[in-house]
Structures are given as structure tokens and as C-alpha cells.
């Protein structure tokens, strides 16, 4: 239901809500100008981060890149060298771009709860990528969603990576996980 609602082409206020989300991210990261920030290319009605991407230095803006589709693994790399088509017809950094560990990861999702639970697409790509990034030190995982995607509780398993914060069109909220 939430996926269908999110996917609805041109759902009411999509562009305005995406712009508001981007502004909240810009304000939240204003005191972190040196951070490597990983975003995503919006698909299936996910909030569009283009306005944020355009405000962040290209060399410091990373996108996910599938490195092993069979194992559902991805890394992050700078967009500065350009993009190529990856699995699922999603643009990703060039295969020749060096991978990088972000300080902040903007995470797409289908649903989230107030405890930091996140329901993704089901492949586990972000759970693995967040675990790998966190093994190198602290990172800030910010779920990016529309407010209607909030639920009372997301079913979680031990391998699920929790969010530290969520940003919607109502602003950024840090979570108590």
C-alpha cells in the first residue's frame, strides 16, 4: 500500500515535498561542509534529492554502486567522474571510480518507525552497506521518506541496520536507537 502510494506518478505535492526534504537536509548538514555524503538516485516515487545533490560539492557527493548483484552488495563512490547505468536501470558512479566510506548516508525506504526501524526493498543492500561503513567508524544514517511512510513498528531482524534519524517534509528527527 505505501509503495503504491509512493509510486503514484505525480502524487500530490511530490516536487514541493521533495524540495522541502532537501532543504531540511541542507540545513542539518550546514555545519558539516567537509562530510562525504551518500545519496541515491530517486526511483519508484522516492523523495528526489536532486536539489540537495546540486548544493553539495560533486567530489563529496557519493552514490551507491552495486558491486555484486548476486550477493546484494554495494559500495559508494563519487559522482565527480560521471555516471553509468547499473543494475535495475539505476545510474551509478563509474566502475572505475574509487570507493569511499561516507560520513553520512541518506537512505531510501518504504516504511520507517520511531525506533529507527526501516523497511527497504528487500534485497539487504543498505543493511550490508551500513554495516560495512559502520565497521570503519561512526556514520550518520538518515532515512529519507514522506511522512505517510511512518508506521507504528517495522518488523526487524538482527542483521537490519537501524537509522539514526529520519527526514520527511516535516523536518529532520533524530531517533533514540
C-alpha positions in Angstrom: 0.0 0.0 0.0 2.7 2.5 1.0 4.8 1.5 -2.0 1.8 2.0 -4.4 1.1 5.4 -2.8 4.8 6.4 -3.0 4.9 5.3 -6.6 1.8 7.1 -7.7 3.1 9.3 -10.6 2.9 12.9 -9.6 1.3 12.2 -6.2 0.1 15.5 -4.7 2.9 17.8 -3.7 5.7 15.4 -4.7 8.0 18.1 -6.1 7.3 20.5 -3.2 7.7 17.8 -0.6 11.0 16.6 -2.1 12.3 20.2 -2.2 11.3 20.7 1.5 13.1 17.5 2.4 16.2 18.6 0.5 16.2 22.0 2.3 16.0 20.2 5.7 19.0 18.1 4.8 20.9 21.2 3.6 20.2 22.9 6.9 21.0 19.8 9.0 24.4 19.4 7.3 25.3 23.1 7.2 27.8 22.6 10.0 29.4 19.5 8.2 30.8 21.1 5.0 33.6 18.5 4.7 31.4 15.4 5.0 31.2 12.8 2.4 27.5 12.3 1.9 26.0 9.3 0.1 22.6 9.9 -1.5 20.7 7.9 -4.1 19.0 8.3 -7.5 15.3 8.5 -6.8 13.1 5.8 -8.3 9.6 4.5 -7.8 8.4 7.7 -6.2 11.2 8.1 -3.6 11.9 11.6 -2.5 14.0 13.3 -5.1 17.4 14.5 -3.7 18.4 16.5 -6.8 18.2 19.8 -5.1 20.5 18.6 -2.3 22.9 17.0 -4.7 23.1 20.2 -6.6 24.0 22.1 -3.4 26.8 19.7 -2.3 30.3 19.6 -3.9 30.3 16.8 -6.5 33.6 15.4 -5.2 31.9 15.0 -1.8 28.6 13.6 -3.0 28.6 9.8 -3.3 26.1 7.4 -4.8 25.6 3.7 -4.2 27.2 1.4 -6.8 26.3 -2.3 -7.0 29.5 -4.3 -6.8 28.0 -7.8 -6.6 24.4 -8.3 -7.6 24.4 -12.0 -6.7 25.5 -11.1 -3.1 23.4 -7.9 -2.9 26.5 -5.8 -2.2 27.2 -2.2 -2.9 29.7 0.5 -2.1 29.7 4.2 -2.5 31.7 6.3 -5.0 31.9 10.0 -6.1 29.8 11.2 -8.9 32.5 13.7 -10.0 33.8 11.3 -12.7 30.4 10.7 -14.2 27.7 8.1 -14.1 26.9 4.8 -15.9 23.8 2.6 -16.0 23.9 -0.1 -13.3 21.6 -3.0 -12.3 17.9 -2.2 -12.1 18.5 0.6 -14.7 19.7 2.9 -12.0 22.5 5.4 -12.7 25.6 4.8 -10.5 29.2 6.0 -10.3 31.6 4.7 -12.9 33.0 1.3 -12.2 36.5 2.9 -12.3 35.7 5.4 -9.6 37.4 4.7 -6.2 35.1 3.6 -3.5 34.7 5.8 -0.4 33.3 5.5 3.1 30.7 8.2 3.6 30.2 10.1 6.9 26.5 10.4 6.2 24.2 8.1 4.3 20.8 9.3 3.1 18.8 6.0 2.9 15.7 5.5 0.8 13.0 3.3 2.3 9.4 2.0 2.1 8.5 2.5 5.7 10.1 3.6 9.0 9.2 3.7 12.7 10.2 5.9 15.6 12.7 3.4 16.9 14.9 3.6 13.8 13.5 0.6 12.0 13.5 0.7 8.2 11.7 -1.4 5.6 13.7 -1.4 2.4 13.1 -3.0 -1.0 14.1 -6.4 0.5 17.5 -7.0 -1.0 19.5 -6.1 2.0 21.8 -3.8 0.0 21.6 -0.9 2.5 21.8 -3.2 5.6 25.1 -4.6 4.3 26.4 -1.2 3.2 25.6 0.4 6.5 27.2 -2.4 8.5 30.4 -2.1 6.3 30.5 1.7 6.7 30.0 1.5 10.4 32.8 -1.0 10.7 35.1 1.9 9.7 33.8 4.3 12.3 30.7 6.2 13.2 28.4 7.3 10.4 25.0 9.0 10.4 22.3 7.1 8.7 19.4 9.3 7.8 16.2 7.7 6.4 14.6 9.8 3.6 10.8 9.5 3.3 7.5 11.1 3.1 5.6 11.5 6.4 2.9 9.0 5.2 5.6 6.3 5.2 5.8 6.2 9.0 4.3 3.1 10.7 4.0 2.1 14.3 6.6 -0.7 14.1 8.8 -2.1 11.3 9.5 -5.8 11.8 13.3 -6.2 12.2 15.8 -9.0 12.3 19.3 -9.0 13.9 21.0 -8.0 10.6 18.8 -5.0 10.0 20.7 -1.7 10.2 18.9 1.0 12.3 18.5 4.6 11.2 19.9 7.4 13.4 17.5 10.0 12.0 14.7 10.4 9.5 13.9 13.4 7.3 10.4 14.0 5.9 8.7 17.1 4.6 8.1 17.9 8.2 11.8 18.1 9.0 14.6 16.0 10.4 14.2 14.0 13.6 16.9 12.1 15.4 15.8 8.7 16.7 16.6 7.1 20.1 18.2 3.9 19.0 
